Amino acid sequence: SMITAGVKSGIPEEIAEELVKQTAIGSARLAAESLESLAELRKKVTSPGGTTEAAMQVFLKYKFKDVVIAAIQRATQRAEELSQKS
């Protein structure tokens, strides 16, 4: 989805994919190396009126948190179903 958004914004697909990869690597590295909670780290990069805050508002509007929770719960349920078959 992030690659698609980049392409729709005019970024060539190969560059968009690399930007997504590097964003994921940087975020994971920061999370792994920090003593702060993920919520605190997110707050630190969310400037009032900035781009992260704008994105967070869209996530809230479309209940992204609920979608992620539902997807993980369904994957867990399916894993349990598959483990019972073996």
HTML snippet that shows the backbone in 3Dmol.js (N, CA, C, O; Angstrom):
<script src="https://3Dmol.org/build/3Dmol-min.js"></script>
<div id="view" style="width:600px;height:400px;position:relative"></div>
<script>
const pdb = `
ATOM      1  N   SER A   1       0.823  -1.200   0.000  1.00  0.00           N
ATOM      2  CA  SER A   1       0.000   0.000   0.000  1.00  0.00           C
ATOM      3  C   SER A   1       0.861   1.255   0.000  1.00  0.00           C
ATOM      4  O   SER A   1       0.536   2.243  -0.659  1.00  0.00           O
ATOM      5  N   MET A   2       1.961   1.208   0.745  1.00  0.00           N
ATOM      6  CA  MET A   2       2.845   2.372   0.782  1.00  0.00           C
ATOM      7  C   MET A   2       3.514   2.591  -0.572  1.00  0.00           C
ATOM      8  O   MET A   2       3.682   3.729  -1.011  1.00  0.00           O
ATOM      9  N   ILE A   3       3.894   1.498  -1.232  1.00  0.00           N
ATOM     10  CA  ILE A   3       4.500   1.618  -2.558  1.00  0.00           C
ATOM     11  C   ILE A   3       3.485   2.208  -3.530  1.00  0.00           C
ATOM     12  O   ILE A   3       3.812   3.115  -4.296  1.00  0.00           O
ATOM     13  N   THR A   4       2.276   1.706  -3.501  1.00  0.00           N
ATOM     14  CA  THR A   4       1.217   2.218  -4.372  1.00  0.00           C
ATOM     15  C   THR A   4       0.979   3.703  -4.129  1.00  0.00           C
ATOM     16  O   THR A   4       0.822   4.473  -5.076  1.00  0.00           O
ATOM     17  N   ALA A   5       0.952   4.104  -2.863  1.00  0.00           N
ATOM     18  CA  ALA A   5       0.762   5.524  -2.546  1.00  0.00           C
ATOM     19  C   ALA A   5       1.909   6.361  -3.099  1.00  0.00           C
ATOM     20  O   ALA A   5       1.687   7.455  -3.618  1.00  0.00           O
ATOM     21  N   GLY A   6       3.125   5.855  -2.992  1.00  0.00           N
ATOM     22  CA  GLY A   6       4.272   6.569  -3.541  1.00  0.00           C
ATOM     23  C   GLY A   6       4.174   6.743  -5.038  1.00  0.00           C
ATOM     24  O   GLY A   6       4.434   7.823  -5.568  1.00  0.00           O
ATOM     25  N   VAL A   7       3.795   5.672  -5.718  1.00  0.00           N
ATOM     26  CA  VAL A   7       3.647   5.725  -7.176  1.00  0.00           C
ATOM     27  C   VAL A   7       2.550   6.717  -7.553  1.00  0.00           C
ATOM     28  O   VAL A   7       2.712   7.497  -8.491  1.00  0.00           O
ATOM     29  N   LYS A   8       1.434   6.688  -6.823  1.00  0.00           N
ATOM     30  CA  LYS A   8       0.347   7.638  -7.097  1.00  0.00           C
ATOM     31  C   LYS A   8       0.773   9.077  -6.850  1.00  0.00           C
ATOM     32  O   LYS A   8       0.186  10.009  -7.401  1.00  0.00           O
ATOM     33  N   SER A   9       1.792   9.256  -6.024  1.00  0.00           N
ATOM     34  CA  SER A   9       2.324  10.598  -5.748  1.00  0.00           C
ATOM     35  C   SER A   9       3.395  11.004  -6.761  1.00  0.00           C
ATOM     36  O   SER A   9       3.944  12.103  -6.684  1.00  0.00           O
ATOM     37  N   GLY A  10       3.689  10.112  -7.712  1.00  0.00           N
ATOM     38  CA  GLY A  10       4.636  10.455  -8.756  1.00  0.00           C
ATOM     39  C   GLY A  10       6.031   9.887  -8.603  1.00  0.00           C
ATOM     40  O   GLY A  10       6.920  10.212  -9.390  1.00  0.00           O
ATOM     41  N   ILE A  11       6.239   9.044  -7.603  1.00  0.00           N
ATOM     42  CA  ILE A  11       7.552   8.440  -7.385  1.00  0.00           C
ATOM     43  C   ILE A  11       7.639   7.164  -8.228  1.00  0.00           C
ATOM     44  O   ILE A  11       6.700   6.368  -8.227  1.00  0.00           O
ATOM     45  N   PRO A  12       8.739   6.956  -8.942  1.00  0.00           N
ATOM     46  CA  PRO A  12       8.885   5.698  -9.687  1.00  0.00           C
ATOM     47  C   PRO A  12       8.788   4.496  -8.744  1.00  0.00           C
ATOM     48  O   PRO A  12       9.238   4.554  -7.600  1.00  0.00           O
ATOM     49  N   GLU A  13       8.198   3.419  -9.238  1.00  0.00           N
ATOM     50  CA  GLU A  13       7.925   2.249  -8.387  1.00  0.00           C
ATOM     51  C   GLU A  13       9.171   1.713  -7.697  1.00  0.00           C
ATOM     52  O   GLU A  13       9.119   1.370  -6.516  1.00  0.00           O
ATOM     53  N   GLU A  14      10.297   1.634  -8.416  1.00  0.00           N
ATOM     54  CA  GLU A  14      11.512   1.083  -7.810  1.00  0.00           C
ATOM     55  C   GLU A  14      11.986   1.958  -6.642  1.00  0.00           C
ATOM     56  O   GLU A  14      12.441   1.450  -5.617  1.00  0.00           O
ATOM     57  N   ILE A  15      11.873   3.262  -6.813  1.00  0.00           N
ATOM     58  CA  ILE A  15      12.286   4.181  -5.744  1.00  0.00           C
ATOM     59  C   ILE A  15      11.300   4.103  -4.581  1.00  0.00           C
ATOM     60  O   ILE A  15      11.708   4.103  -3.419  1.00  0.00           O
ATOM     61  N   ALA A  16      10.018   4.037  -4.887  1.00  0.00           N
ATOM     62  CA  ALA A  16       9.002   3.920  -3.834  1.00  0.00           C
ATOM     63  C   ALA A  16       9.231   2.658  -3.010  1.00  0.00           C
ATOM     64  O   ALA A  16       9.130   2.679  -1.783  1.00  0.00           O
ATOM     65  N   GLU A  17       9.541   1.560  -3.693  1.00  0.00           N
ATOM     66  CA  GLU A  17       9.791   0.303  -2.971  1.00  0.00           C
ATOM     67  C   GLU A  17      11.014   0.428  -2.068  1.00  0.00           C
ATOM     68  O   GLU A  17      10.989  -0.038  -0.929  1.00  0.00           O
ATOM     69  N   GLU A  18      12.067   1.042  -2.554  1.00  0.00           N
ATOM     70  CA  GLU A  18      13.272   1.221  -1.741  1.00  0.00           C
ATOM     71  C   GLU A  18      13.001   2.141  -0.547  1.00  0.00           C
ATOM     72  O   GLU A  18      13.487   1.891   0.556  1.00  0.00           O
ATOM     73  N   LEU A  19      12.232   3.192  -0.769  1.00  0.00           N
ATOM     74  CA  LEU A  19      11.874   4.090   0.341  1.00  0.00           C
ATOM     75  C   LEU A  19      11.075   3.351   1.415  1.00  0.00           C
ATOM     76  O   LEU A  19      11.297   3.554   2.608  1.00  0.00           O
ATOM     77  N   VAL A  20      10.154   2.502   0.991  1.00  0.00           N
ATOM     78  CA  VAL A  20       9.356   1.719   1.947  1.00  0.00           C
ATOM     79  C   VAL A  20      10.258   0.774   2.733  1.00  0.00           C
ATOM     80  O   VAL A  20      10.137   0.663   3.953  1.00  0.00           O
ATOM     81  N   LYS A  21      11.157   0.097   2.036  1.00  0.00           N
ATOM     82  CA  LYS A  21      12.078  -0.820   2.716  1.00  0.00           C
ATOM     83  C   LYS A  21      12.934  -0.084   3.734  1.00  0.00           C
ATOM     84  O   LYS A  21      13.081  -0.535   4.870  1.00  0.00           O
ATOM     85  N   GLN A  22      13.495   1.039   3.335  1.00  0.00           N
ATOM     86  CA  GLN A  22      14.369   1.788   4.236  1.00  0.00           C
ATOM     87  C   GLN A  22      13.592   2.378   5.413  1.00  0.00           C
ATOM     88  O   GLN A  22      14.117   2.466   6.522  1.00  0.00           O
ATOM     89  N   THR A  23      12.349   2.778   5.176  1.00  0.00           N
ATOM     90  CA  THR A  23      11.504   3.276   6.269  1.00  0.00           C
ATOM     91  C   THR A  23      11.254   2.168   7.280  1.00  0.00           C
ATOM     92  O   THR A  23      11.330   2.392   8.488  1.00  0.00           O
ATOM     93  N   ALA A  24      10.954   0.970   6.783  1.00  0.00           N
ATOM     94  CA  ALA A  24      10.705  -0.170   7.678  1.00  0.00           C
ATOM     95  C   ALA A  24      11.965  -0.531   8.457  1.00  0.00           C
ATOM     96  O   ALA A  24      11.907  -0.770   9.663  1.00  0.00           O
ATOM     97  N   ILE A  25      13.092  -0.570   7.775  1.00  0.00           N
ATOM     98  CA  ILE A  25      14.359  -0.898   8.449  1.00  0.00           C
ATOM     99  C   ILE A  25      14.681   0.142   9.514  1.00  0.00           C
ATOM    100  O   ILE A  25      15.033  -0.205  10.641  1.00  0.00           O
ATOM    101  N   GLY A  26      14.561   1.408   9.159  1.00  0.00           N
ATOM    102  CA  GLY A  26      14.874   2.472  10.118  1.00  0.00           C
ATOM    103  C   GLY A  26      13.943   2.457  11.315  1.00  0.00           C
ATOM    104  O   GLY A  26      14.381   2.638  12.451  1.00  0.00           O
ATOM    105  N   SER A  27      12.675   2.243  11.067  1.00  0.00           N
ATOM    106  CA  SER A  27      11.697   2.199  12.165  1.00  0.00           C
ATOM    107  C   SER A  27      11.954   1.007  13.082  1.00  0.00           C
ATOM    108  O   SER A  27      11.915   1.137  14.306  1.00  0.00           O
ATOM    109  N   ALA A  28      12.213  -0.144  12.489  1.00  0.00           N
ATOM    110  CA  ALA A  28      12.480  -1.345  13.290  1.00  0.00           C
ATOM    111  C   ALA A  28      13.758  -1.185  14.100  1.00  0.00           C
ATOM    112  O   ALA A  28      13.813  -1.579  15.265  1.00  0.00           O
ATOM    113  N   ARG A  29      14.773  -0.613  13.491  1.00  0.00           N
ATOM    114  CA  ARG A  29      16.043  -0.418  14.200  1.00  0.00           C
ATOM    115  C   ARG A  29      15.854   0.544  15.378  1.00  0.00           C
ATOM    116  O   ARG A  29      16.340   0.288  16.480  1.00  0.00           O
ATOM    117  N   LEU A  30      15.149   1.642  15.138  1.00  0.00           N
ATOM    118  CA  LEU A  30      14.894   2.597  16.213  1.00  0.00           C
ATOM    119  C   LEU A  30      14.118   1.939  17.346  1.00  0.00           C
ATOM    120  O   LEU A  30      14.448   2.121  18.518  1.00  0.00           O
ATOM    121  N   ALA A  31      13.091   1.179  16.999  1.00  0.00           N
ATOM    122  CA  ALA A  31      12.277   0.507  18.016  1.00  0.00           C
ATOM    123  C   ALA A  31      13.097  -0.494  18.814  1.00  0.00           C
ATOM    124  O   ALA A  31      12.968  -0.580  20.035  1.00  0.00           O
ATOM    125  N   ALA A  32      13.940  -1.249  18.124  1.00  0.00           N
ATOM    126  CA  ALA A  32      14.747  -2.282  18.784  1.00  0.00           C
ATOM    127  C   ALA A  32      15.813  -1.690  19.692  1.00  0.00           C
ATOM    128  O   ALA A  32      16.125  -2.262  20.736  1.00  0.00           O
ATOM    129  N   GLU A  33      16.368  -0.561  19.309  1.00  0.00           N
ATOM    130  CA  GLU A  33      17.486   0.019  20.052  1.00  0.00           C
ATOM    131  C   GLU A  33      17.062   1.015  21.127  1.00  0.00           C
ATOM    132  O   GLU A  33      17.876   1.404  21.964  1.00  0.00           O
ATOM    133  N   SER A  34      15.806   1.430  21.114  1.00  0.00           N
ATOM    134  CA  SER A  34      15.350   2.443  22.067  1.00  0.00           C
ATOM    135  C   SER A  34      14.837   1.804  23.359  1.00  0.00           C
ATOM    136  O   SER A  34      14.306   0.693  23.355  1.00  0.00           O
ATOM    137  N   LEU A  35      15.007   2.519  24.439  1.00  0.00           N
ATOM    138  CA  LEU A  35      14.438   2.081  25.716  1.00  0.00           C
ATOM    139  C   LEU A  35      13.023   2.622  25.898  1.00  0.00           C
ATOM    140  O   LEU A  35      12.323   2.246  26.838  1.00  0.00           O
ATOM    141  N   GLU A  36      12.606   3.512  24.990  1.00  0.00           N
ATOM    142  CA  GLU A  36      11.276   4.100  25.079  1.00  0.00           C
ATOM    143  C   GLU A  36      10.238   3.172  24.448  1.00  0.00           C
ATOM    144  O   GLU A  36      10.563   2.332  23.608  1.00  0.00           O
ATOM    145  N   SER A  37       8.990   3.343  24.867  1.00  0.00           N
ATOM    146  CA  SER A  37       7.904   2.548  24.294  1.00  0.00           C
ATOM    147  C   SER A  37       7.655   2.991  22.856  1.00  0.00           C
ATOM    148  O   SER A  37       8.048   4.084  22.448  1.00  0.00           O
ATOM    149  N   LEU A  38       7.002   2.130  22.106  1.00  0.00           N
ATOM    150  CA  LEU A  38       6.657   2.478  20.731  1.00  0.00           C
ATOM    151  C   LEU A  38       5.743   3.697  20.690  1.00  0.00           C
ATOM    152  O   LEU A  38       5.863   4.538  19.799  1.00  0.00           O
ATOM    153  N   ALA A  39       4.840   3.791  21.645  1.00  0.00           N
ATOM    154  CA  ALA A  39       3.939   4.952  21.700  1.00  0.00           C
ATOM    155  C   ALA A  39       4.735   6.243  21.921  1.00  0.00           C
ATOM    156  O   ALA A  39       4.440   7.267  21.305  1.00  0.00           O
ATOM    157  N   GLU A  40       5.729   6.193  22.787  1.00  0.00           N
ATOM    158  CA  GLU A  40       6.562   7.383  23.029  1.00  0.00           C
ATOM    159  C   GLU A  40       7.377   7.750  21.793  1.00  0.00           C
ATOM    160  O   GLU A  40       7.513   8.929  21.465  1.00  0.00           O
ATOM    161  N   LEU A  41       7.910   6.762  21.119  1.00  0.00           N
ATOM    162  CA  LEU A  41       8.674   7.039  19.902  1.00  0.00           C
ATOM    163  C   LEU A  41       7.780   7.679  18.846  1.00  0.00           C
ATOM    164  O   LEU A  41       8.191   8.627  18.176  1.00  0.00           O
ATOM    165  N   ARG A  42       6.571   7.172  18.696  1.00  0.00           N
ATOM    166  CA  ARG A  42       5.632   7.742  17.730  1.00  0.00           C
ATOM    167  C   ARG A  42       5.309   9.184  18.080  1.00  0.00           C
ATOM    168  O   ARG A  42       5.247  10.040  17.197  1.00  0.00           O
ATOM    169  N   LYS A  43       5.103   9.460  19.363  1.00  0.00           N
ATOM    170  CA  LYS A  43       4.830  10.834  19.789  1.00  0.00           C
ATOM    171  C   LYS A  43       5.977  11.770  19.431  1.00  0.00           C
ATOM    172  O   LYS A  43       5.757  12.922  19.056  1.00  0.00           O
ATOM    173  N   LYS A  44       7.198  11.267  19.549  1.00  0.00           N
ATOM    174  CA  LYS A  44       8.369  12.096  19.257  1.00  0.00           C
ATOM    175  C   LYS A  44       8.462  12.500  17.789  1.00  0.00           C
ATOM    176  O   LYS A  44       9.002  13.559  17.467  1.00  0.00           O
ATOM    177  N   VAL A  45       7.937  11.662  16.901  1.00  0.00           N
ATOM    178  CA  VAL A  45       8.012  11.996  15.474  1.00  0.00           C
ATOM    179  C   VAL A  45       6.731  12.642  14.958  1.00  0.00           C
ATOM    180  O   VAL A  45       6.618  12.939  13.769  1.00  0.00           O
ATOM    181  N   THR A  46       5.769  12.858  15.847  1.00  0.00           N
ATOM    182  CA  THR A  46       4.500  13.452  15.441  1.00  0.00           C
ATOM    183  C   THR A  46       4.464  14.922  15.849  1.00  0.00           C
ATOM    184  O   THR A  46       4.081  15.262  16.968  1.00  0.00           O
ATOM    185  N   SER A  47       4.864  15.775  14.933  1.00  0.00           N
ATOM    186  CA  SER A  47       4.818  17.220  15.178  1.00  0.00           C
ATOM    187  C   SER A  47       3.388  17.711  15.011  1.00  0.00           C
ATOM    188  O   SER A  47       2.699  17.299  14.078  1.00  0.00           O
ATOM    189  N   PRO A  48       2.931  18.588  15.905  1.00  0.00           N
ATOM    190  CA  PRO A  48       1.585  19.149  15.751  1.00  0.00           C
ATOM    191  C   PRO A  48       1.434  19.803  14.372  1.00  0.00           C
ATOM    192  O   PRO A  48       2.231  20.658  13.986  1.00  0.00           O
ATOM    193  N   GLY A  49       0.410  19.390  13.649  1.00  0.00           N
ATOM    194  CA  GLY A  49       0.161  19.948  12.331  1.00  0.00           C
ATOM    195  C   GLY A  49       1.055  19.386  11.235  1.00  0.00           C
ATOM    196  O   GLY A  49       1.006  19.850  10.096  1.00  0.00           O
ATOM    197  N   GLY A  50       1.874  18.386  11.571  1.00  0.00           N
ATOM    198  CA  GLY A  50       2.817  17.828  10.601  1.00  0.00           C
ATOM    199  C   GLY A  50       2.266  16.666   9.797  1.00  0.00           C
ATOM    200  O   GLY A  50       1.084  16.328   9.873  1.00  0.00           O
ATOM    201  N   THR A  51       3.155  16.069   9.028  1.00  0.00           N
ATOM    202  CA  THR A  51       2.742  14.993   8.122  1.00  0.00           C
ATOM    203  C   THR A  51       2.333  13.722   8.854  1.00  0.00           C
ATOM    204  O   THR A  51       1.366  13.069   8.461  1.00  0.00           O
ATOM    205  N   THR A  52       3.054  13.362   9.912  1.00  0.00           N
ATOM    206  CA  THR A  52       2.689  12.154  10.658  1.00  0.00           C
ATOM    207  C   THR A  52       1.334  12.338  11.322  1.00  0.00           C
ATOM    208  O   THR A  52       0.508  11.425  11.324  1.00  0.00           O
ATOM    209  N   GLU A  53       1.107  13.513  11.884  1.00  0.00           N
ATOM    210  CA  GLU A  53      -0.198  13.771  12.497  1.00  0.00           C
ATOM    211  C   GLU A  53      -1.318  13.691  11.454  1.00  0.00           C
ATOM    212  O   GLU A  53      -2.394  13.167  11.741  1.00  0.00           O
ATOM    213  N   ALA A  54      -1.072  14.202  10.262  1.00  0.00           N
ATOM    214  CA  ALA A  54      -2.077  14.125   9.194  1.00  0.00           C
ATOM    215  C   ALA A  54      -2.385  12.671   8.852  1.00  0.00           C
ATOM    216  O   ALA A  54      -3.547  12.302   8.684  1.00  0.00           O
ATOM    217  N   ALA A  55      -1.349  11.853   8.751  1.00  0.00           N
ATOM    218  CA  ALA A  55      -1.553  10.437   8.463  1.00  0.00           C
ATOM    219  C   ALA A  55      -2.294   9.750   9.607  1.00  0.00           C
ATOM    220  O   ALA A  55      -3.188   8.937   9.370  1.00  0.00           O
ATOM    221  N   MET A  56      -1.925  10.076  10.845  1.00  0.00           N
ATOM    222  CA  MET A  56      -2.576   9.460  12.005  1.00  0.00           C
ATOM    223  C   MET A  56      -4.076   9.786  12.018  1.00  0.00           C
ATOM    224  O   MET A  56      -4.886   8.943  12.406  1.00  0.00           O
ATOM    225  N   GLN A  57      -4.443  10.976  11.605  1.00  0.00           N
ATOM    226  CA  GLN A  57      -5.857  11.346  11.557  1.00  0.00           C
ATOM    227  C   GLN A  57      -6.622  10.461  10.564  1.00  0.00           C
ATOM    228  O   GLN A  57      -7.769  10.090  10.814  1.00  0.00           O
ATOM    229  N   VAL A  58      -5.987  10.130   9.449  1.00  0.00           N
ATOM    230  CA  VAL A  58      -6.624   9.236   8.475  1.00  0.00           C
ATOM    231  C   VAL A  58      -6.759   7.841   9.066  1.00  0.00           C
ATOM    232  O   VAL A  58      -7.799   7.200   8.914  1.00  0.00           O
ATOM    233  N   PHE A  59      -5.703   7.361   9.747  1.00  0.00           N
ATOM    234  CA  PHE A  59      -5.781   6.050  10.396  1.00  0.00           C
ATOM    235  C   PHE A  59      -6.930   6.009  11.400  1.00  0.00           C
ATOM    236  O   PHE A  59      -7.664   5.022  11.461  1.00  0.00           O
ATOM    237  N   LEU A  60      -7.090   7.062  12.177  1.00  0.00           N
ATOM    238  CA  LEU A  60      -8.183   7.115  13.151  1.00  0.00           C
ATOM    239  C   LEU A  60      -9.542   7.142  12.454  1.00  0.00           C
ATOM    240  O   LEU A  60     -10.468   6.439  12.860  1.00  0.00           O
ATOM    241  N   LYS A  61      -9.655   7.947  11.416  1.00  0.00           N
ATOM    242  CA  LYS A  61     -10.921   8.071  10.691  1.00  0.00           C
ATOM    243  C   LYS A  61     -11.383   6.730  10.143  1.00  0.00           C
ATOM    244  O   LYS A  61     -12.566   6.398  10.221  1.00  0.00           O
ATOM    245  N   TYR A  62     -10.461   5.966   9.593  1.00  0.00           N
ATOM    246  CA  TYR A  62     -10.815   4.693   8.975  1.00  0.00           C
ATOM    247  C   TYR A  62     -10.622   3.500   9.907  1.00  0.00           C
ATOM    248  O   TYR A  62     -10.680   2.350   9.472  1.00  0.00           O
ATOM    249  N   LYS A  63     -10.392   3.777  11.188  1.00  0.00           N
ATOM    250  CA  LYS A  63     -10.282   2.738  12.225  1.00  0.00           C
ATOM    251  C   LYS A  63      -9.242   1.676  11.872  1.00  0.00           C
ATOM    252  O   LYS A  63      -9.487   0.476  11.987  1.00  0.00           O
ATOM    253  N   PHE A  64      -8.069   2.157  11.437  1.00  0.00           N
ATOM    254  CA  PHE A  64      -6.970   1.267  11.045  1.00  0.00           C
ATOM    255  C   PHE A  64      -6.598   0.305  12.166  1.00  0.00           C
ATOM    256  O   PHE A  64      -6.312  -0.866  11.915  1.00  0.00           O
ATOM    257  N   LYS A  65      -6.600   0.798  13.400  1.00  0.00           N
ATOM    258  CA  LYS A  65      -6.264  -0.046  14.547  1.00  0.00           C
ATOM    259  C   LYS A  65      -7.192  -1.255  14.622  1.00  0.00           C
ATOM    260  O   LYS A  65      -6.738  -2.371  14.873  1.00  0.00           O
ATOM    261  N   ASP A  66      -8.492  -1.039  14.406  1.00  0.00           N
ATOM    262  CA  ASP A  66      -9.456  -2.135  14.454  1.00  0.00           C
ATOM    263  C   ASP A  66      -9.196  -3.152  13.340  1.00  0.00           C
ATOM    264  O   ASP A  66      -9.341  -4.357  13.551  1.00  0.00           O
ATOM    265  N   VAL A  67      -8.814  -2.666  12.157  1.00  0.00           N
ATOM    266  CA  VAL A  67      -8.529  -3.557  11.033  1.00  0.00           C
ATOM    267  C   VAL A  67      -7.318  -4.435  11.349  1.00  0.00           C
ATOM    268  O   VAL A  67      -7.340  -5.639  11.095  1.00  0.00           O
ATOM    269  N   VAL A  68      -6.266  -3.836  11.901  1.00  0.00           N
ATOM    270  CA  VAL A  68      -5.063  -4.595  12.235  1.00  0.00           C
ATOM    271  C   VAL A  68      -5.371  -5.640  13.301  1.00  0.00           C
ATOM    272  O   VAL A  68      -4.945  -6.789  13.190  1.00  0.00           O
ATOM    273  N   ILE A  69      -6.102  -5.247  14.321  1.00  0.00           N
ATOM    274  CA  ILE A  69      -6.461  -6.196  15.389  1.00  0.00           C
ATOM    275  C   ILE A  69      -7.279  -7.351  14.818  1.00  0.00           C
ATOM    276  O   ILE A  69      -7.007  -8.510  15.129  1.00  0.00           O
ATOM    277  N   ALA A  70      -8.271  -7.052  13.991  1.00  0.00           N
ATOM    278  CA  ALA A  70      -9.115  -8.094  13.406  1.00  0.00           C
ATOM    279  C   ALA A  70      -8.296  -9.033  12.524  1.00  0.00           C
ATOM    280  O   ALA A  70      -8.506 -10.246  12.543  1.00  0.00           O
ATOM    281  N   ALA A  71      -7.369  -8.480  11.758  1.00  0.00           N
ATOM    282  CA  ALA A  71      -6.540  -9.311  10.877  1.00  0.00           C
ATOM    283  C   ALA A  71      -5.655 -10.253  11.687  1.00  0.00           C
ATOM    284  O   ALA A  71      -5.518 -11.426  11.340  1.00  0.00           O
ATOM    285  N   ILE A  72      -5.061  -9.754  12.753  1.00  0.00           N
ATOM    286  CA  ILE A  72      -4.192 -10.594  13.579  1.00  0.00           C
ATOM    287  C   ILE A  72      -5.011 -11.657  14.298  1.00  0.00           C
ATOM    288  O   ILE A  72      -4.578 -12.805  14.405  1.00  0.00           O
ATOM    289  N   GLN A  73      -6.183 -11.289  14.789  1.00  0.00           N
ATOM    290  CA  GLN A  73      -7.032 -12.281  15.447  1.00  0.00           C
ATOM    291  C   GLN A  73      -7.449 -13.382  14.478  1.00  0.00           C
ATOM    292  O   GLN A  73      -7.476 -14.558  14.839  1.00  0.00           O
ATOM    293  N   ARG A  74      -7.774 -12.996  13.247  1.00  0.00           N
ATOM    294  CA  ARG A  74      -8.174 -14.006  12.259  1.00  0.00           C
ATOM    295  C   ARG A  74      -7.000 -14.896  11.883  1.00  0.00           C
ATOM    296  O   ARG A  74      -7.167 -16.106  11.735  1.00  0.00           O
ATOM    297  N   ALA A  75      -5.812 -14.315  11.727  1.00  0.00           N
ATOM    298  CA  ALA A  75      -4.627 -15.118  11.419  1.00  0.00           C
ATOM    299  C   ALA A  75      -4.336 -16.100  12.552  1.00  0.00           C
ATOM    300  O   ALA A  75      -3.977 -17.251  12.299  1.00  0.00           O
ATOM    301  N   THR A  76      -4.488 -15.655  13.789  1.00  0.00           N
ATOM    302  CA  THR A  76      -4.279 -16.526  14.949  1.00  0.00           C
ATOM    303  C   THR A  76      -5.288 -17.664  14.951  1.00  0.00           C
ATOM    304  O   THR A  76      -4.940 -18.822  15.182  1.00  0.00           O
ATOM    305  N   GLN A  77      -6.530 -17.321  14.693  1.00  0.00           N
ATOM    306  CA  GLN A  77      -7.582 -18.346  14.633  1.00  0.00           C
ATOM    307  C   GLN A  77      -7.272 -19.360  13.537  1.00  0.00           C
ATOM    308  O   GLN A  77      -7.414 -20.564  13.746  1.00  0.00           O
ATOM    309  N   ARG A  78      -6.854 -18.880  12.379  1.00  0.00           N
ATOM    310  CA  ARG A  78      -6.544 -19.791  11.269  1.00  0.00           C
ATOM    311  C   ARG A  78      -5.350 -20.670  11.605  1.00  0.00           C
ATOM    312  O   ARG A  78      -5.331 -21.849  11.249  1.00  0.00           O
ATOM    313  N   ALA A  79      -4.359 -20.117  12.282  1.00  0.00           N
ATOM    314  CA  ALA A  79      -3.198 -20.921  12.693  1.00  0.00           C
ATOM    315  C   ALA A  79      -3.638 -22.049  13.625  1.00  0.00           C
ATOM    316  O   ALA A  79      -3.155 -23.177  13.520  1.00  0.00           O
ATOM    317  N   GLU A  80      -4.545 -21.739  14.523  1.00  0.00           N
ATOM    318  CA  GLU A  80      -5.068 -22.766  15.421  1.00  0.00           C
ATOM    319  C   GLU A  80      -5.829 -23.830  14.651  1.00  0.00           C
ATOM    320  O   GLU A  80      -5.696 -25.020  14.937  1.00  0.00           O
ATOM    321  N   GLU A  81      -6.631 -23.409  13.672  1.00  0.00           N
ATOM    322  CA  GLU A  81      -7.362 -24.363  12.840  1.00  0.00           C
ATOM    323  C   GLU A  81      -6.400 -25.284  12.091  1.00  0.00           C
ATOM    324  O   GLU A  81      -6.599 -26.498  12.044  1.00  0.00           O
ATOM    325  N   LEU A  82      -5.370 -24.702  11.516  1.00  0.00           N
ATOM    326  CA  LEU A  82      -4.406 -25.494  10.757  1.00  0.00           C
ATOM    327  C   LEU A  82      -3.611 -26.437  11.655  1.00  0.00           C
ATOM    328  O   LEU A  82      -3.273 -27.545  11.236  1.00  0.00           O
ATOM    329  N   SER A  83      -3.308 -26.019  12.875  1.00  0.00           N
ATOM    330  CA  SER A  83      -2.537 -26.883  13.779  1.00  0.00           C
ATOM    331  C   SER A  83      -3.369 -28.071  14.238  1.00  0.00           C
ATOM    332  O   SER A  83      -2.812 -29.115  14.579  1.00  0.00           O
ATOM    333  N   GLN A  84      -4.674 -27.937  14.252  1.00  0.00           N
ATOM    334  CA  GLN A  84      -5.539 -29.049  14.652  1.00  0.00           C
ATOM    335  C   GLN A  84      -5.656 -30.095  13.553  1.00  0.00           C
ATOM    336  O   GLN A  84      -6.013 -31.241  13.825  1.00  0.00           O
ATOM    337  N   LYS A  85      -5.360 -29.714  12.314  1.00  0.00           N
ATOM    338  CA  LYS A  85      -5.426 -30.647  11.191  1.00  0.00           C
ATOM    339  C   LYS A  85      -4.216 -31.568  11.144  1.00  0.00           C
ATOM    340  O   LYS A  85      -4.276 -32.642  10.545  1.00  0.00           O
ATOM    341  N   SER A  86      -3.108 -31.154  11.775  1.00  0.00           N
ATOM    342  CA  SER A  86      -1.909 -31.976  11.679  1.00  0.00           C
ATOM    343  C   SER A  86      -1.774 -32.963  12.784  1.00  0.00           C
ATOM    344  O   SER A  86      -0.803 -33.719  12.821  1.00  0.00           O
TER     345      SER A  86
END
`;
const viewer = $3Dmol.createViewer("view");
viewer.addModel(pdb, "pdb");
viewer.setStyle({}, {cartoon: {color: "spectrum"}});
viewer.zoomTo();
viewer.render();
</script>
